[in-house]
Amino acid sequence: MRLLLVEDDTMIGETVLDLLRAEHYAVDWVRDGDAADTALRTQSYDLVLLDLGLPRRDGLTVLRDLRARRERVPVLIATARDALSQRVEGLDAGADDYVLKPYELDELLARIRALLRRSAGRAEPVYDHQGVSINPATREASVHGEPVVLSAREWAVLEPLLARPGLVLSRAQLEEKLYDWKNEISSNAVEVYIHGLRKKLGADLIRNVRGVGYMVPKQ
């Protein structure tokens, strides 16, 4: 999953960036509202972690402009603005959830996982499909109850496919979930990880849709 971190405080930004990357998220970090707006107009993200008190353009303005474009990406506001009226304003502007600074990092991760589940149209914390089970909270995977070890990149390919059976994702879309700005993308990376997943989880779990991409069948 690819996340956009919008945070102007260097210490907080570095801490959250390290935390999210340790959880195998691909993360882009920007430090002002103009950069956030540019990133959101030019890149595709699974979730935005948005501070409100930003230089150049306030976080609420970034959020309102995002929703005015009818973008549905989940937005988690993380800010020190703790007045009830400000929390209400943020939610009414289109935020999906709100966490106050200083926040517990475990709670932040749990809220991110919950929003990602909701955006995938799921409520259950564990994804089960055709005997394959994955738990995003613990990063555990199994096939018919037998544990399977997945690499971080294999997990990054599998999770969005298994979260929405029947949805076809192109190679470019999967690459976006694998890499942030600092990474170079090899030409056959997705194919390599798909091959590894088929060996570990079963050859029929992930199917090619010729000329389009990959999917996990609904049945």
C-alpha positions in Angstrom: 0.0 0.0 0.0 1.2 3.5 -0.8 0.7 6.3 1.6 1.2 10.1 1.5 2.5 11.6 4.7 1.9 15.4 5.0 3.8 16.7 8.0 6.0 19.8 8.4 7.5 18.8 11.7 10.8 17.1 10.9 11.0 15.0 14.1 7.5 13.8 13.9 7.8 13.2 10.1 10.9 11.1 10.5 9.4 9.0 13.3 6.2 8.3 11.4 8.1 7.7 8.1 10.3 5.1 9.8 7.3 3.5 11.5 5.2 3.2 8.3 8.1 1.8 6.2 8.9 -0.7 9.0 5.3 -1.9 8.4 6.1 -2.3 4.7 4.1 0.6 3.4 5.5 2.6 0.5 5.5 6.2 1.8 6.0 9.6 0.2 6.6 12.5 2.6 5.9 16.1 1.9 6.2 19.1 4.2 3.8 21.8 3.0 0.4 22.2 1.6 1.5 23.1 -2.0 3.6 20.0 -2.2 0.8 17.9 -0.8 -1.6 19.2 -3.4 0.9 18.5 -6.2 1.5 15.0 -5.0 -2.3 14.3 -4.8 -2.9 15.6 -8.3 -0.1 13.6 -9.9 0.2 10.3 -7.9 -2.2 7.6 -6.7 -2.4 6.8 -3.0 -4.2 4.3 -0.8 -4.3 6.7 2.2 -3.3 10.2 3.2 -2.0 11.1 6.7 -2.6 14.8 6.8 -1.5 17.5 9.3 -3.5 20.7 9.3 -1.1 23.4 10.4 1.0 23.4 7.2 3.1 26.2 5.5 2.0 27.6 2.2 -1.4 26.0 2.2 -3.5 24.9 5.2 -4.3 21.2 5.5 -8.0 21.9 5.4 -7.6 23.7 2.1 -5.7 20.7 0.7 -8.5 18.4 1.9 -11.3 20.5 0.5 -9.6 20.8 -2.9 -9.1 17.0 -2.9 -12.7 16.3 -2.2 -13.8 18.9 -4.7 -12.0 16.8 -7.4 -14.2 13.9 -6.2 -11.1 11.9 -5.0 -12.1 9.2 -2.6 -8.7 8.4 -1.1 -9.1 7.9 2.7 -7.7 10.9 4.7 -6.6 10.5 8.3 -6.1 13.9 10.0 -3.3 13.9 12.5 -2.9 17.3 14.2 -2.5 19.1 17.5 -5.6 21.2 17.0 -7.8 19.7 19.7 -10.8 22.0 19.8 -14.1 20.2 19.1 -15.0 22.7 16.5 -11.8 22.1 14.6 -12.3 18.3 14.7 -15.8 18.8 13.4 -14.6 21.1 10.7 -12.0 18.6 9.5 -14.5 15.7 9.4 -17.1 17.9 7.6 -14.4 18.9 5.0 -14.1 15.2 4.0 -11.7 13.6 6.5 -12.4 9.9 7.3 -10.9 9.9 10.7 -9.0 12.1 13.2 -6.1 11.4 15.6 -4.7 14.0 18.0 -1.0 14.7 18.6 0.8 13.4 20.5 -0.6 10.1 19.4 0.3 6.5 20.3 2.0 4.9 17.3 0.1 1.6 17.7 -3.2 3.5 17.6 -2.1 5.3 14.5 -1.3 2.1 12.7 -4.6 0.6 13.8 -6.5 3.6 12.5 -4.6 3.3 9.2 -5.5 -0.4 8.9 -9.1 0.3 9.7 -9.4 3.0 7.0 -7.7 0.8 4.4 -10.1 -2.0 5.2 -13.1 0.3 4.9 -11.9 1.7 1.6 -11.6 -1.9 0.3 -15.2 -2.5 1.3 -14.3 -4.9 4.2 -14.9 -4.8 7.9 -13.2 -8.0 9.0 -9.6 -7.7 10.2 -8.4 -10.9 8.5 -8.7 -11.6 4.8 -9.7 -15.2 3.9 -10.0 -16.3 0.3 -9.7 -19.8 -1.2 -7.8 -21.2 1.7 -5.4 -18.2 1.8 -5.5 -16.1 5.0 -3.7 -12.8 5.7 -3.7 -10.6 8.8 -2.6 -7.1 8.0 -2.2 -6.3 11.7 0.3 -9.1 12.4 1.6 -9.6 8.8 0.9 -13.3 9.1 -0.1 -15.4 6.2 -1.3 -19.0 5.9 -2.5 -21.5 3.3 -5.1 -23.9 4.7 -3.9 -23.1 8.2 -0.2 -23.7 7.4 2.0 -20.5 8.0 3.7 -19.1 4.9 6.5 -16.5 5.1 6.1 -13.6 2.6 8.7 -11.0 1.8 7.7 -7.3 2.3 7.3 -6.8 -1.5 5.3 -10.0 -1.9 3.0 -8.8 0.8 2.6 -5.4 -0.9 1.5 -7.1 -4.1 -0.8 -9.7 -2.4 -2.7 -7.4 0.0 -4.5 -5.1 -2.5 -5.4 -8.1 -4.7 -6.7 -10.2 -1.9 -8.6 -7.3 -0.3 -10.8 -6.9 -3.4 -11.3 -10.2 -5.2 -12.5 -9.6 -8.8 -10.8 -6.3 -9.1 -8.1 -6.2 -11.8 -5.0 -4.2 -11.0 -2.5 -3.3 -13.8 1.2 -3.7 -13.4 1.6 0.1 -13.1 -1.0 0.1 -10.2 0.8 -2.6 -8.4 4.1 -0.8 -8.9 2.7 2.2 -7.3 1.9 0.2 -4.2 5.4 -1.3 -4.1 7.6 1.8 -4.5 7.8 5.3 -3.2 9.7 8.2 -4.7 13.1 7.1 -3.5 13.0 3.7 -5.2 13.9 2.8 -8.8 11.5 0.3 -10.4 12.9 -2.7 -12.3 11.0 -3.6 -15.4 9.9 -7.1 -14.3 9.5 -6.5 -10.5 5.8 -7.2 -10.4 6.1 -10.4 -12.4 8.9 -11.7 -10.1 6.7 -11.2 -7.0 3.6 -12.7 -8.6 5.7 -15.7 -9.5 6.9 -16.0 -5.9 3.4 -15.7 -4.5 2.0 -18.4 -6.9 4.7 -20.8 -5.7 3.9 -20.2 -2.1 0.1 -19.8 -2.2 -1.0 -21.8 -5.2 -0.8 -21.3 -9.0 -4.5 -20.4 -9.4 -4.8 -17.7 -6.7 -3.6 -14.8 -8.8 -4.6 -14.8 -12.5 -3.4 -12.8 -15.5 -6.0 -10.8 -17.3 -4.4 -10.6 -20.7 -3.4 -7.1 -21.7 -4.9 -5.6 -18.5 -3.2 -6.9 -15.3 -3.7 -9.3 -12.4 -6.6 -10.3 -10.2 -7.7 -12.7 -7.5 -10.9 -14.4 -8.8 -14.0 -14.0 -6.7 -14.7 -17.7 -6.7 
